[in-house]
Amino acid sequence: MKQLHVIKLYILFIICYACSSGKQNVSNDSSIIIETQVKRSFSLYEKEAELNFERNNYLNYYINQIDTDNFKNSAFKNKLGDSLFNIIFNNNEIEYLKKRENQDDIDVSKLSFNDKIKLITNTKIENENMSFQNDSKTIISLSFPRFTSNKNYCIIAFSHGTRGAMQGGINLYVRDKEDWKFYKTIDSWIE
């Protein structure tokens, strides 16, 4: 009887560890994607930048607009190719991505950036227009990364620039063995 109890505890421990480890991997992957995206945006301007995470609504809007059966997505399918589009944006994956909408548990204070990049938290961004008044600073806005169910693909919304000269979109990252690589911008806009 004691052995059965010990075995049950051991199995419970393994399950808890696996869940914790999986969550840690997603957090590590999120950090890698965010840091890579910030480097991409920063390299365009290479001057003081303010970073915030204000693009979550844009990413949610984008995901909610994807309809795999809609004619409007034909250009999007052509951009990715039918097979990759069907892997990443099939109906099951779209539902999965939508369910991840409010599951961002990234501690942005643990991210490491260039000394010229200042992290602006939600509490500090209340006067966003004042931040834009200084054209000597670049503004970088990101969403939190959103991973597909197999954790091989990630999309992130971004924007960068100065007031009246912002550009942004959605970038796709692909896991290459253990590394994450930028693959393609799948949506873009210019202000």
Number of C-alpha atoms within 10 A of each C-alpha: 6 7 8 9 10 11 12 12 12 12 12 12 12 12 12 12 12 12 12 11 12 12 13 13 13 17 17 14 20 25 20 18 25 22 16 17 20 21 15 12 21 24 10 11 14 14 13 17 25 20 20 19 18 20 21 21 13 17 24 18 12 14 17 13 13 16 14 16 10 9 10 12 15 13 10 15 18 12 15 17 12 12 11 13 16 14 14 21 20 16 15 13 17 20 13 16 21 16 10 16 15 9 9 14 11 16 10 15 8 8 14 13 16 13 8 13 21 15 18 18 15 10 7 10 13 10 9 10 10 9 16 17 11 11 13 12 20 25 24 28 21 24 22 24 26 26 23 18 15 9 13 15 20 24 25 24 29 26 21 24 23 19 16 10 9 15 15 21 20 22 19 21 22 18 15 11 8 8 10 18 17 17 14 14 17 15 14 13 10 12 9
